[in-house]
Amino acid sequence: MSAFNVARNAFFVALSASRHPMVRNAIRNAPRIAGELVSEDNKRAALEATKRAARKAGELSAKVVPPNRYF
């Protein structure tokens, strides 16, 4: 299966799932529910952990993929 077919299939699965009423309801209520369950300290810690993980992923990808000289 080509990469295009995989990407196309993933797109259509995500599109059809996003139209499901239960998924729409969960997405609509997620910020309200998450706001009640997660404290500010935990939110800050999660943000910092996400930033660290993104930084490490960028550093690793820079080692794996050589930089393009033209862009």
N, CA, C and O of each residue as an XYZ file, in Angstrom:
284
protein
N       0.845     -1.170      0.000
C       0.000      0.000      0.000
C       0.897      1.241      0.000
O       1.835      1.339      0.791
N       0.608      2.156     -0.866
C       1.449      3.346     -0.960
C       1.176      4.302      0.202
O       0.158      4.204      0.887
N       2.095      5.206      0.397
C       1.956      6.182      1.478
C       0.743      7.082      1.236
O       0.086      7.514      2.184
N       0.451      7.359     -0.020
C      -0.710      8.183     -0.332
C      -1.999      7.494      0.099
O      -2.887      8.125      0.672
N      -2.097      6.201     -0.179
C      -3.309      5.470      0.210
C      -3.456      5.407      1.723
O      -4.567      5.520      2.242
N      -2.359      5.229      2.431
C      -2.419      5.202      3.888
C      -2.881      6.559      4.409
O      -3.740      6.619      5.289
N      -2.327      7.641      3.883
C      -2.713      8.986      4.321
C      -4.170      9.263      3.998
O      -4.889      9.840      4.814
N      -4.611      8.860      2.819
C      -6.002      9.073      2.424
C      -6.947      8.305      3.341
O      -7.964      8.841      3.782
N      -6.612      7.052      3.626
C      -7.467      6.249      4.498
C      -7.507      6.820      5.911
O      -8.569      6.850      6.534
N      -6.373      7.269      6.420
C      -6.344      7.874      7.753
C      -7.182      9.141      7.795
O      -7.866      9.406      8.784
N      -7.131      9.919      6.730
C      -7.938     11.138      6.659
C      -9.423     10.824      6.709
O     -10.166     11.458      7.457
N      -9.861      9.856      5.922
C     -11.278      9.546      5.869
C     -11.773      8.878      7.151
O     -12.924      9.077      7.538
N     -10.934      8.099      7.810
C     -11.322      7.530      9.103
C     -11.480      8.649     10.127
O     -12.448      8.658     10.887
N     -10.544      9.587     10.153
C     -10.634     10.712     11.087
C     -11.846     11.582     10.787
O     -12.519     12.056     11.702
N     -12.118     11.790      9.515
C     -13.267     12.600      9.130
C     -14.569     11.943      9.562
O     -15.441     12.608     10.121
N     -14.710     10.650      9.310
C     -15.952      9.974      9.685
C     -16.087      9.869     11.202
O     -17.198      9.952     11.727
N     -14.975      9.688     11.913
C     -15.049      9.635     13.377
C     -15.432     10.994     13.949
O     -16.160     11.068     14.938
N     -14.949     12.065     13.336
C     -15.261     13.394     13.855
C     -16.725     13.755     13.672
O     -17.226     14.647     14.357
N     -17.411     13.094     12.778
C     -18.837     13.376     12.561
C     -19.746     12.576     13.482
O     -20.954     12.812     13.514
N     -19.187     11.639     14.229
C     -19.990     10.813     15.122
C     -20.485     11.668     16.288
O     -19.708     12.443     16.845
N     -21.757     11.546     16.671
C     -22.298     12.401     17.743
C     -21.590     12.237     19.087
O     -21.417     13.218     19.810
N     -21.178     11.019     19.434
C     -20.499     10.823     20.713
C     -19.126     11.506     20.714
O     -18.721     12.084     21.723
N     -18.421     11.439     19.598
C     -17.115     12.085     19.506
C     -17.277     13.593     19.576
O     -16.504     14.270     20.255
N     -18.271     14.125     18.884
C     -18.511     15.574     18.930
C     -18.839     16.038     20.347
O     -18.366     17.085     20.790
N     -19.646     15.256     21.051
C     -20.012     15.608     22.418
C     -18.793     15.562     23.332
O     -18.630     16.434     24.187
N     -17.944     14.567     23.166
C     -16.738     14.464     23.999
C     -15.799     15.631     23.742
O     -15.225     16.184     24.681
N     -15.638     16.010     22.488
C     -14.751     17.131     22.160
C     -15.322     18.436     22.703
O     -14.585     19.277     23.217
N     -16.618     18.597     22.588
C     -17.251     19.825     23.066
C     -17.116     19.970     24.577
O     -16.940     21.082     25.077
N     -17.196     18.855     25.315
C     -17.167     18.916     26.778
C     -15.784     18.718     27.361
O     -15.620     18.863     28.573
N     -14.792     18.397     26.567
C     -13.458     18.091     27.092
C     -12.836     19.258     27.855
O     -12.327     19.030     28.952
N     -12.842     20.483     27.352
C     -12.198     21.561     28.116
C     -12.860     21.799     29.472
O     -12.177     22.079     30.457
N     -14.176     21.687     29.524
C     -14.880     21.906     30.779
C     -14.535     20.807     31.777
O     -14.279     21.086     32.948
N     -14.527     19.566     31.316
C     -14.217     18.443     32.196
C     -12.758     18.496     32.626
O     -12.454     18.307     33.804
N     -11.852     18.750     31.690
C     -10.432     18.787     32.012
C     -10.125     19.935     32.964
O      -9.256     19.811     33.826
N     -10.827     21.041     32.814
C     -10.611     22.178     33.698
C     -10.986     21.876     35.130
O     -10.396     22.435     36.055
N     -11.958     21.002     35.334
C     -12.378     20.663     36.682
C     -11.468     19.611     37.311
O     -11.358     19.554     38.536
N     -10.817     18.782     36.505
C     -10.057     17.658     37.033
C      -8.568     17.946     37.201
O      -7.912     17.321     38.035
N      -8.030     18.874     36.431
C      -6.591     19.101     36.420
C      -6.278     20.445     37.079
O      -6.869     21.469     36.736
N      -5.341     20.428     38.026
C      -4.973     21.668     38.700
C      -4.020     22.477     37.825
O      -3.489     21.978     36.832
N      -3.817     23.720     38.208
C      -2.922     24.603     37.453
C      -1.483     24.103     37.485
O      -0.772     24.202     36.485
N      -1.050     23.569     38.621
C       0.318     23.045     38.718
C       0.514     21.867     37.771
O       1.553     21.755     37.120
N      -0.477     20.996     37.696
C      -0.379     19.855     36.785
C      -0.398     20.303     35.328
O       0.290     19.719     34.491
N      -1.174     21.326     35.022
C      -1.201     21.852     33.652
C       0.166     22.414     33.269
O       0.655     22.170     32.165
N       0.783     23.171     34.189
C       2.102     23.727     33.923
C       3.138     22.625     33.754
O       3.992     22.704     32.871
N       3.068     21.604     34.591
C       4.008     20.491     34.494
C       3.829     19.748     33.170
O       4.810     19.349     32.543
N       2.586     19.564     32.747
C       2.325     18.889     31.468
C       2.836     19.723     30.307
O       3.377     19.176     29.346
N       2.676     21.034     30.379
C       3.169     21.917     29.323
C       4.685     21.850     29.230
O       5.238     21.767     28.133
N       5.357     21.885     30.368
C       6.821     21.810     30.367
C       7.310     20.459     29.847
O       8.296     20.395     29.113
N       6.630     19.390     30.222
C       7.012     18.061     29.736
C       6.813     17.957     28.230
O       7.622     17.343     27.535
N       5.742     18.555     27.726
C       5.480     18.546     26.291
C       6.551     19.331     25.544
O       7.025     18.900     24.492
N       6.929     20.478     26.088
C       7.982     21.278     25.458
C       9.307     20.527     25.431
O      10.022     20.553     24.430
N       9.638     19.844     26.559
C      10.878     19.066     26.621
C      10.860     17.935     25.598
O      11.854     17.693     24.913
N       9.719     17.242     25.499
C       9.613     16.128     24.549
C       9.730     16.622     23.115
O      10.373     15.975     22.288
N       9.108     17.774     22.807
C       9.198     18.329     21.459
C      10.631     18.745     21.145
O      11.107     18.550     20.026
N      11.305     19.309     22.118
C      12.698     19.715     21.915
C      13.587     18.502     21.638
O      14.418     18.526     20.731
N      13.401     17.435     22.434
C      14.191     16.218     22.242
C      13.890     15.581     20.896
O      14.794     15.072     20.234
N      12.610     15.605     20.481
C      12.250     15.044     19.177
C      12.900     15.840     18.055
O      13.354     15.262     17.067
N      12.950     17.165     18.200
C      13.608     18.000     17.202
C      15.097     17.736     17.130
O      15.679     17.687     16.046
N      15.712     17.567     18.291
C      17.144     17.275     18.305
C      17.436     15.920     17.666
O      18.402     15.775     16.916
N      16.600     14.932     17.965
C      16.788     13.602     17.386
C      16.574     13.615     15.881
O      17.329     12.987     15.138
N      15.544     14.331     15.425
C      15.301     14.385     13.980
C      16.417     15.135     13.262
O      16.725     14.828     12.110
N      17.023     16.112     13.925
C      18.151     16.822     13.315
C      19.354     15.906     13.156
O      20.144     16.073     12.227
N      19.500     14.945     14.050
C      20.589     13.990     13.921
C      20.320     12.977     12.823
O      21.242     12.556     12.125
N      19.061     12.583     12.665
C      18.692     11.544     11.703
C      18.609     12.107     10.293
O      19.131     11.512      9.350
N      17.950     13.262     10.147
C      17.749     13.867      8.832
C      18.729     15.011      8.678
O      18.709     15.944      9.481
N      19.575     14.967      7.682
C      20.523     16.071      7.516
C      19.796     17.357      7.112
O      18.776     17.294      6.426
N      20.294     18.499      7.520
C      19.639     19.763      7.179
C      19.721     20.033      5.672
O      20.688     19.660      5.007
N      18.701     20.675      5.168
C      18.650     21.029      3.753
C      19.354     22.378      3.580
O      19.032     23.334      4.285
N      20.272     22.461      2.687
C      21.046     23.681      2.509
C      20.258     24.786      1.807
O      20.632     25.956      1.893
N      19.185     24.436      1.120
C      18.486     25.408      0.282
C      17.286     26.044      0.976
O      16.742     27.026      0.474
N      16.864     25.510      2.114
C      15.681     26.077      2.793
C      16.004     26.433      4.199
O      15.140     26.922      4.927
